[in-house]
Amino acid sequence: MSASVTDRSREERRHVGVRALPVLRDSIVVATFLAAAMLAGATNEAHGQEAESERVRDRILLPLALIGGVPVGEFSESVDFGYGLSAGLVFHLDRRRMVGLRIDASFLEYGRKTRGILLTDPLVGVIALDIVTENSIASVGVGPQFTVPGEVVRPYVFVTAGFAYFWTQSFLSGAADTSSVERTTNLD
């Protein structure tokens, strides 16, 4: 089988956007929500009185946000603007909800390129496929959150320390049965 490469226009080859999160990527988000549910359940069991459990529940916040990433320097020459999702759990340590402990997890896809190829075989003919390359970042962090009290607007700032995982993944797309086509993780 011989392969010949055809280049598509720049618009067709470069795609950046939010995609369905594979099982490994959204496990971080699921773990965060499960931790929040377990914490809420544990506080209800620990405090038998309804009024006490309501006060504890008022201290829990589950933030969810769309996020963006802007590449800078030499990095910006290789990748585009990134889009993603961030989810977390904040447990406020005081009744006025000014100081809290934050657990944050996020996923960001900062580049996606598609390049068309043609595979030729004397028995099958020409098969058009795409080589898709995705660049992604997942991160998890823990740290303090400080909030200014207010009725309508409550500005806050937080700092987290944790880890980030960068990877590039390539796969073939366009075949009738893409589940049998190899998927490769690079720059892991």
C-alpha positions in Angstrom: 0.0 0.0 0.0 1.5 3.4 -0.9 0.4 6.7 0.6 0.2 10.1 -1.0 -0.5 13.2 1.0 -2.9 15.9 -0.1 -3.0 19.3 1.6 -6.3 20.9 2.3 -6.8 24.6 2.8 -5.6 26.1 6.1 -9.2 26.6 7.3 -9.9 22.9 6.9 -6.7 21.7 8.5 -6.8 24.0 11.6 -9.6 23.5 14.0 -9.7 24.7 17.6 -12.7 24.2 19.8 -14.5 22.4 22.6 -14.9 18.7 21.8 -16.6 15.9 23.6 -14.3 14.9 26.4 -13.1 11.3 26.3 -13.5 9.2 29.4 -10.0 9.9 30.8 -10.4 13.6 30.4 -13.8 14.0 32.1 -12.8 11.7 34.9 -11.3 14.7 36.6 -14.6 16.6 36.4 -16.6 13.6 37.6 -14.2 13.1 40.5 -14.7 16.7 41.6 -18.5 16.4 41.6 -18.3 13.1 43.4 -16.1 14.6 46.1 -18.6 17.5 46.5 -21.5 15.0 46.8 -19.7 12.9 49.3 -18.8 16.0 51.3 -22.4 17.2 51.3 -23.6 13.7 52.3 -21.0 13.4 55.1 -21.9 16.7 56.6 -25.6 15.7 56.6 -24.8 12.5 58.5 -22.4 14.2 60.9 -24.9 16.8 61.8 -28.3 15.4 62.8 -29.9 18.8 63.1 -31.5 20.2 60.0 -30.5 23.8 60.8 -26.8 22.9 61.3 -26.7 20.9 58.0 -28.2 23.9 56.1 -25.4 26.2 57.5 -22.8 23.7 56.3 -24.4 23.4 52.8 -24.4 27.2 52.5 -20.6 27.1 52.8 -20.2 24.8 49.8 -19.8 26.2 46.3 -19.5 24.2 43.0 -18.0 26.6 40.4 -18.1 25.7 36.7 -16.6 27.9 34.0 -15.7 28.0 30.4 -12.0 28.9 30.1 -9.6 30.1 27.5 -5.9 30.0 27.0 -3.8 32.5 25.0 -0.4 31.2 23.9 2.5 33.6 24.2 6.1 33.8 22.8 7.3 31.0 20.6 4.5 28.8 21.7 2.0 31.1 20.0 3.7 30.3 16.6 2.7 26.7 16.9 -0.7 26.6 18.5 -3.9 28.6 18.6 -6.2 30.0 21.3 -7.4 27.3 23.6 -10.9 26.5 24.9 -11.9 24.4 27.8 -13.9 23.8 31.0 -13.0 24.2 34.6 -14.9 22.7 37.6 -14.3 22.9 41.3 -15.4 22.7 44.9 -15.0 25.5 47.4 -15.6 24.9 51.1 -15.9 28.2 52.9 -14.3 28.1 56.3 -16.3 31.0 57.8 -20.0 31.9 57.9 -19.5 35.1 55.9 -17.8 33.0 53.2 -14.8 35.2 53.0 -12.1 32.4 53.3 -12.4 29.0 51.6 -10.5 26.0 50.5 -10.7 25.4 46.8 -10.2 22.2 44.7 -10.1 23.0 41.0 -9.8 20.8 37.9 -9.7 21.9 34.3 -9.3 20.6 30.7 -8.1 22.8 27.8 -7.7 21.9 24.1 -5.4 24.5 22.7 -5.0 23.1 19.1 -6.4 20.7 16.7 -5.1 20.2 13.2 -6.5 17.9 10.4 -4.5 16.9 7.4 -6.0 14.9 4.6 -4.2 11.9 3.1 -5.0 9.4 0.4 -4.1 5.8 0.7 -3.9 3.8 -2.5 -4.1 0.0 -2.9 -4.4 -1.9 -6.2 -7.1 -4.1 -4.7 -9.2 -1.5 -2.8 -8.5 1.7 -4.7 -8.1 5.1 -3.1 -9.1 5.6 0.6 -9.4 9.2 1.8 -8.5 9.6 5.5 -7.6 12.5 7.8 -4.8 12.6 10.3 -6.1 14.5 13.3 -3.7 15.9 15.9 -5.1 17.4 19.2 -3.1 19.3 21.8 -4.5 19.3 25.3 -3.8 20.2 28.9 -5.5 18.8 32.1 -4.8 20.3 35.5 -5.8 19.8 39.2 -5.0 22.2 42.0 -5.8 22.9 45.7 -5.5 26.2 47.5 -7.1 29.1 49.3 -9.9 31.4 48.0 -10.6 34.8 49.4 -13.9 36.6 48.8 -15.1 40.2 49.4 -18.5 40.1 51.0 -21.4 41.8 49.2 -25.0 41.4 48.4 -25.1 41.6 44.6 -21.4 41.1 43.6 -18.8 39.1 45.5 -15.4 39.5 43.9 -12.9 36.7 44.8 -9.4 35.6 44.1 -7.8 32.2 44.5 -4.4 30.5 44.2 -3.9 26.8 43.6 -0.9 24.5 43.6 -1.1 21.1 41.9 -0.1 19.5 38.6 -0.7 19.9 34.9 -0.5 17.2 32.2 0.3 18.3 28.6 -0.1 15.9 25.7 -0.5 15.7 21.9 -2.6 12.9 20.5 -2.9 11.8 16.8 -5.4 9.5 15.1 -6.8 8.6 11.7 -10.4 9.7 11.0 -12.7 9.1 8.1 -12.6 5.3 8.0 -15.8 3.3 8.2 -14.7 1.7 11.4 -12.4 4.2 13.2 -12.3 2.1 16.4 -9.8 -0.2 14.7 -7.5 2.6 13.6 -4.5 3.4 15.8 -4.5 6.3 18.3 -1.0 7.6 19.3 -0.1 9.9 22.2 2.9 12.0 21.7 4.8 14.5 23.8 3.3 12.9 26.9 
